[in-house]
């Protein structure tokens, strides 16, 4: 019985001695400092990645705000063009009532005003990420068309 107890104590002493020797060797070779440096490097990399992601998020939010503002400005311009087209239509009706425009010219111009109005409605309904740019292009086309209609109307109403 004593030998069995003695053997257990010896094994325990040897095992604890190995652990002590391993720890001593690890300490002498700079193990804790190396692990701390590795942990610091991982922390720095994680912080850098977090900053990059935060910067990307801020840029994306800023771009979204700018796009929203650009889209709102385009919508306001479309509203102005729509009002201008209504004014052209009213002037066309007034010219017809005054009989200062032929029925054929009235029908032609009325059809063009209607087509321009349809384009304005379609531009209002358009959505998507690049809709502000498309709306700007459509606004320019509608403004050009409106100017053409006004010119045609003024030329038609003068004898």
C-alpha positions as CSV (number, residue, x, y, z in Angstrom):
1,X,0.0,0.0,0.0
2,X,2.8,2.4,0.8
3,X,4.4,1.9,-2.5
4,X,1.2,2.7,-4.3
5,X,0.8,6.0,-2.4
6,X,4.4,6.8,-2.9
7,X,4.1,6.2,-6.6
8,X,1.1,8.5,-6.9
9,X,3.1,11.2,-5.1
10,X,6.1,10.8,-7.3
11,X,4.0,11.0,-10.5
12,X,2.3,14.1,-9.2
13,X,5.7,15.7,-8.4
14,X,7.1,14.8,-11.8
15,X,4.0,16.2,-13.6
16,X,4.1,19.5,-11.6
17,X,7.9,19.7,-12.2
18,X,7.3,19.4,-16.0
19,X,4.8,22.1,-15.9
20,X,7.1,24.3,-13.9
21,X,10.0,23.6,-16.3
22,X,7.7,24.3,-19.3
23,X,6.6,27.6,-17.8
24,X,10.1,28.6,-16.9
25,X,11.3,27.9,-20.5
26,X,8.3,29.8,-21.9
27,X,9.1,32.8,-19.7
28,X,12.8,32.7,-20.6
29,X,12.1,32.6,-24.4
30,X,9.7,35.6,-24.2
31,X,6.5,33.6,-24.5
32,X,4.2,36.0,-22.6
33,X,5.6,39.1,-24.3
34,X,5.2,37.4,-27.7
35,X,1.6,36.5,-27.0
36,X,0.9,40.0,-25.7
37,X,2.4,41.5,-28.9
38,X,0.3,39.2,-31.1
39,X,-2.8,40.1,-29.2
40,X,-2.0,43.8,-29.5
41,X,-1.4,43.4,-33.3
42,X,-4.8,41.6,-33.6
43,X,-6.5,44.3,-31.6
44,X,-4.9,47.1,-33.8
45,X,-6.0,45.2,-37.0
46,X,-9.5,44.9,-35.6
47,X,-9.6,48.6,-34.7
48,X,-8.3,49.6,-38.1
49,X,-10.9,47.5,-39.8
50,X,-13.6,49.0,-37.6
51,X,-12.5,52.5,-38.5
52,X,-12.5,51.6,-42.2
53,X,-16.0,50.2,-42.0
54,X,-17.2,53.2,-40.0
55,X,-15.7,55.6,-42.7
56,X,-17.3,53.5,-45.4
57,X,-20.7,53.7,-43.6
58,X,-20.3,57.5,-43.2
59,X,-19.5,57.9,-46.9
60,X,-22.5,55.7,-47.9
61,X,-24.8,57.7,-45.7
62,X,-23.5,61.0,-47.1
63,X,-23.9,59.7,-50.6
64,X,-27.5,58.6,-49.8
65,X,-28.3,62.1,-48.4
66,X,-26.8,63.8,-51.5
67,X,-28.7,61.5,-53.8
68,X,-32.0,62.1,-52.0
69,X,-31.5,65.9,-52.2
70,X,-30.6,65.6,-55.9
71,X,-33.8,63.6,-56.5
72,X,-35.9,66.1,-54.6
73,X,-34.5,68.9,-56.6
74,X,-35.2,67.0,-59.8
75,X,-38.8,66.4,-58.6
76,X,-39.2,70.1,-58.0
77,X,-37.9,70.9,-61.5
78,X,-40.4,68.4,-62.9
79,X,-43.2,70.1,-61.1
80,X,-42.1,73.4,-62.6
81,X,-42.0,72.0,-66.1
82,X,-45.4,70.4,-65.6
83,X,-46.8,73.8,-64.5
84,X,-45.1,75.4,-67.6
85,X,-46.7,72.8,-69.9
86,X,-50.1,73.6,-68.4
87,X,-49.5,77.3,-69.1
88,X,-48.6,76.5,-72.7
89,X,-51.7,74.4,-73.0
90,X,-53.8,77.2,-71.6
91,X,-52.2,79.7,-74.0
92,X,-52.9,77.3,-76.8
93,X,-56.6,77.1,-75.8
94,X,-56.8,80.9,-75.6
95,X,-55.2,81.2,-79.1
96,X,-57.8,78.7,-80.5
97,X,-60.7,80.7,-78.9
98,X,-59.3,83.9,-80.4
99,X,-59.2,82.1,-83.7
100,X,-55.6,83.2,-84.0
101,X,-54.5,79.6,-84.8
102,X,-55.7,77.2,-87.4
103,X,-57.5,74.0,-86.3
104,X,-54.8,71.9,-87.8
105,X,-52.0,73.7,-86.0
106,X,-54.0,73.7,-82.8
107,X,-54.5,69.9,-83.1
108,X,-50.8,69.4,-83.8
109,X,-49.6,71.6,-81.0
110,X,-52.2,70.1,-78.6
111,X,-50.9,66.6,-79.4
112,X,-47.3,67.7,-78.7
113,X,-48.3,69.3,-75.4
114,X,-50.1,66.0,-74.5
115,X,-47.1,64.0,-75.4
116,X,-44.8,66.3,-73.3
117,X,-47.2,66.0,-70.3
118,X,-47.1,62.2,-70.6
119,X,-43.3,62.3,-70.5
120,X,-43.4,64.5,-67.4
121,X,-45.8,62.1,-65.7
122,X,-43.5,59.2,-66.7
123,X,-40.5,61.0,-65.3
124,X,-42.3,61.6,-62.0
125,X,-43.0,57.9,-61.7
126,X,-39.5,56.8,-62.5
127,X,-37.5,55.4,-59.6
128,X,-34.2,53.7,-58.9
129,X,-30.7,54.6,-57.9
130,X,-29.9,56.5,-61.0
131,X,-33.3,58.2,-61.3
132,X,-32.0,61.7,-60.4
133,X,-29.7,61.7,-63.4
134,X,-32.4,60.3,-65.7
135,X,-34.9,62.8,-64.4
136,X,-32.4,65.7,-65.1
137,X,-32.1,64.5,-68.7
138,X,-35.8,64.2,-69.0
139,X,-36.3,67.7,-67.5
140,X,-33.8,69.2,-70.1
141,X,-35.7,67.4,-72.9
142,X,-39.0,68.7,-71.6
143,X,-37.7,72.2,-71.2
144,X,-36.5,72.1,-74.8
145,X,-39.8,70.8,-75.9
146,X,-41.7,73.5,-74.0
147,X,-39.5,76.2,-75.6
148,X,-40.2,74.7,-79.0
149,X,-44.0,74.6,-78.3
150,X,-43.9,78.2,-77.1
151,X,-42.1,79.3,-80.2
152,X,-44.4,77.3,-82.5
153,X,-47.4,78.8,-80.7
154,X,-46.1,82.4,-81.0
155,X,-45.3,81.9,-84.6
156,X,-48.7,80.4,-85.3
157,X,-50.7,83.2,-83.5
158,X,-49.0,86.0,-85.4
159,X,-50.4,86.7,-88.8
